[in-house]
């Protein structure tokens, strides 16, 4: 399994949300990325209602 490191875009999205006074961010991801996004403080809310590519997606939320 390849371990993903934070990219400039990942960190920029969080910084941008904070600078615009957002209360948080929500994303959907595949199961293999849940641990990665958890490192930034995202919480897994379970299986998303999103349907794309015959894959199970998980909803993650970061409260700022």
C-alpha positions in Angstrom: 0.0 0.0 0.0 1.3 3.4 -1.0 1.3 6.0 1.8 0.1 9.4 0.6 1.7 12.5 1.9 0.0 15.9 2.2 -0.1 17.9 -1.0 0.0 21.6 -1.4 -3.6 21.5 -2.6 -4.8 19.5 0.5 -3.3 22.0 2.9 -4.4 25.0 0.7 -8.1 23.8 0.8 -8.1 23.8 4.6 -6.3 27.2 4.8 -8.7 28.7 2.3 -11.7 27.4 4.2 -10.4 28.9 7.4 -9.5 32.3 5.7 -13.1 32.6 4.4 -14.6 31.9 7.8 -16.0 28.5 6.8 -17.2 26.2 9.6 -15.7 23.1 8.0 -15.2 21.0 5.0 -16.9 17.9 3.7 -15.4 15.4 1.2 -16.0 11.9 -0.1 -13.3 9.4 -0.5 -12.6 5.7 -1.0 -11.9 3.5 2.0 -8.1 3.5 1.4 -7.9 7.2 2.0 -9.9 7.4 5.3 -6.7 7.1 7.4 -5.0 9.8 5.3 -7.8 12.4 5.7 -8.1 11.5 9.4 -4.6 12.8 9.9 -5.9 16.3 9.0 -8.8 16.0 11.5 -11.5 14.8 9.2 -14.0 12.4 10.8 -15.5 9.5 9.0 -19.3 9.9 8.9 -19.8 6.5 7.2 -20.9 5.5 3.7 -21.9 8.4 1.5 -25.0 8.6 -0.6 -22.7 9.4 -3.6 -22.8 6.9 -6.4 -20.0 6.9 -8.9 -18.0 4.2 -10.7 -19.6 1.3 -8.8 -17.4 2.2 -5.8 -18.3 2.7 -2.1 -17.6 6.2 -1.0 -17.2 7.5 2.5 -18.2 11.0 3.8 -15.6 12.8 5.8 -16.1 16.0 7.7 -13.6 18.5 9.1 -14.9 21.0 11.6 -12.9 24.2 11.8 
